[in-house]
Amino acid sequence: MRVVIAEDSVLLREGLGQILGRFGHEVAAAVADAPALAAAVAEHAPDVVLTDVRMPPGFRDEGLRAALALRAATPDLPILVLSQYVEQSYAADLLQTGGAVGYLLKDRVGEVAEFVDALDRVAAGGTVIDPEVVRRLLARRRDHSPLERLTAREREVLALMAEGRSNGAIARALVVGEAAVVKHVGSIFGKLDLHQTSDDHRRVRAVLAYLRDGG
Amino acid sequence: MAGNPLRFLLSSWPWRSLAYLLSGLVTGILWMLLALVLVVVGVLLAPAGIGIVLLLCVPLSAIGLGAVDRRRLRLIDARPAPSPHRDPREAGLRPWLRFRLRETATWRELGHAVLAGLLSVAAVMAPFVLFVGGVVQAGAPMLVENGDQIMYGTAGTVDTRGEAWPVAVFGGLMVLLGFYAMTVAAAARAALDRALLVRPVEEELVAVRASRARMADAFEAERRRIERDLHDGAQQRLTGLIMTLGLAKLDGGGEWAAKAQDEARAALEELRDLVRGIHPSVLTDRGLRAAVESLAERSAVPVEVDVDLPGRPPEAIESAAYFVVAEALANVAKHSGASRARVTVRRNRKALHVEVRDDGTGGAAAHGAHGAREDGGGSGLQGLADRVAVHDGTVRLSSPPGGPTILRVEIPCES
């Protein structure tokens, strides 16, 4: 798999390159700012883009803007965005551009295998949302919310769904059979009055939107 | 001057007034002479060029007189008398000259110098006439005793003892009146001096307000700088450490690498919270609405966010509004017992309006707001009020027992 990395810190840029190398991925280009990212993507046509949010010259959300621009130009280009802060609005912007996107807290790279797995999932067209985004949405106190009616196990399944896991991945994470997961998912959608969908990306969006607005 | 007339006469006021008027007379006349010489010689020497310089010295000398007269004001006016002049931006004699000659203050001082020269004579004259006339008439009995007389033109003469005593009483009253006239003349002169020579109070206030706003802006810039330094420095390094430890774990670094990684992650988490408190990057990146939504997501109490802004307000105001909402929501979660809250932000032509409303139990104290309910945490909202006050904003709180609690903040910002 060929990856273009955009990250302004030399330390992290090289570290990311090393990790990807260990897992047999090729770093087509590693750049330090948003304009260079656009150029590198045009030149190398990578399988997946890995970018930081905050980059020169403005040190604001240049990386995210660049990612959104890349998606607008090439809608199916897989992009994983790394951020020092978890912000719902950033994730929402990315999700709006369709599947094959990811939004992770930067220090997730510390769990190297999981991080590379997330990158693989994005490259394969999956959706990855940082557990922290989901945790925060679930942590809100709610009175008389349909969420209160979910069992503890159903809440676990809901969180994993919101992170973008497929039924199979949820089954593996919770060490249960996939059939059990399918049953839980059905029950959750029933209790929350959401429409079932087989598309994982749509499922993420629906669940996140529900957690954000309803609940 | 109101109050006991006798006590007034025995106070220092008549003497201070006298000193003020006489010193004004001296400085006024001296300046008139100087100006006269400068103008005459200046006009005569105008073809030689040096004359122009002498003529230019006339307004400059008026600046000097202005400075002297501002000091003299202290004799009878304790209020501060700041100079209306501003500091020239460049150093050196030529820029200073150019700057001063373009200032309105200089030409006001020239006008004042001319007026003062003329009026100082009149100001001294009125009380002087009353004094002299009064003293002469008060001495009428003595004059009559010596065979002299006082003539009042065609109205007649006073030359008998019977006539002299009433005249003496009248003269005494005139002397007293002279004292009053002197104070009135001094007050009038002082008012004129103040009007022409002293920077108006409103202008002072505007200046203070502007400097306060500049300071707030500087703080704001400083917060951003710190936030950026932490982001580029400590945060990146910790992230790098977490990544390196991740690789170590991969190579069988074992239990200790995992432990160290947990520690590093905790440190990064703390640093993130700290930085968010200093200046949240989401506010810089995406503005008030996204930042308030982010706060709402973090809140334990469900918060409805309604932010509708045409464009972004100035940074310092945006930041003040953000911290208002942050503090208010923290208080809602901590003290109010509310089950929901609502944040509304609007902007009209004059101001930014922020309202935070909760359905809690109310009873928040006005001075300390929510925080004062039990643990004395009201300083948070007090600090907030201070922060808003810097921008001339107002904080209003309504929190009757039983609720609801409504916090309204208005920060002026012209658009």
Interface residues (C-beta under 8 A of the other chain):
Chain A: S9 L11 L12 G15 L16 Q18 I19 R22 R54 F59 R60 D61 Q84 Y85 E87 Q88 S89 K106 D107 V109 G110 E111 V112 A113 F115 R136 L137 A139 R140 R141 R142 D143 R212 G215
Chain B: R228 H231 D232 Q235 Q236 R237 L238 T239 G240 I242 M243 T244 L245 G246 L247 K249 L250 Q261 A264 R265 L268 R272 R276 P280 S281 V282 T284 D285 R286 A290 E293 S294 E297 R298 S299 A300 V301 P302 S339
